[in-house]
Amino acid sequence: MEKGNYLITTRPAEKSRQTVVADCFYVKNIPLTRIVENIDINEFKHHIEEYSPDFIVITSSIGSQIFMRAGVSGNFTIMCIGKKTAEPFIDSRFKVLVAKEQNSTGLSTLVSKHATKTSRIALCRSRQHNEILDKYLASNSFAYRCFDLYDIVEVHPPDLEAAVIDQECRGIIITSSMEARSLSKELGSKLNSVQLSKKIFCIGRPTYEAARRLGLNCEATNNESDVDAIIEEISKKHCNSGEWI
């Protein structure tokens, strides 16, 4: 068992793949949500090939993995929210574009640069997606169809509270709006006291804004999709700074 200062990440175990080692802490993942696939792979392959999209938009590495497993064929370009989402396609035959701003707004910009009003766009993501991209596509009269590949459901880890109040816990990294809601509920009345001694980091603007609405004193990170990059960013900014470690 590792000893010393640590940060907690709350992402699903299915997405916990960080490899970066920070200068003054280690990372302990305590999932607040889990991923449940909700599609029949063969049906998904049939329906998306029948739709025959010009562009496939994928918003997570889990979505990329499911898409690749389905073996979808066709003449289309894949648009990814970030580099991790694009990784499964590196050695594939598909043309892949990555959003410069790694969030839904960045995907909207990517669509605006490459798609036309006659393009067919397939959105492949979780059932619990935000509606930023949908609103952009609808308001600009793009033709699109949604393919929900998986559900994200809450879990209630019995070891969360003890890990959070541990003196060696220096902060929490929240990687989705749903995790922010779950964290707020799980900590309940202890939330305010926790925030006096721990830093809470949020991945991306939508998660930050959701956390703030819930009363979380959250610090937004510059990176918006890559947890490895976020850990590195936090390490560079806070380790040996005198602020908290």
Buried (B, 14 or more C-beta within 10 A) or exposed (E): EEEEBBBBBBBBEBBBEBEBEBEBBBBBBBBBBBBEBEBEBEEBBEBBBEBEBBBBBBBBBBBBBBBBEBEBEEEBBBBBBBBBBBBBBEEEEBEBBBBEBBBBBBBBBBBEEEBEEEBBBBBBBBEBBBEBBBEBBEEEEBBBEBBBBBBBEBBEBEEBBEBBBBEEBBBBBBBBBBBBBBBBEBBEEEBEEBBEEBBBBBBBBBBBBBBBEBEBBBBBBEBBBBBBBBBBBBBEEBBEEEEBB
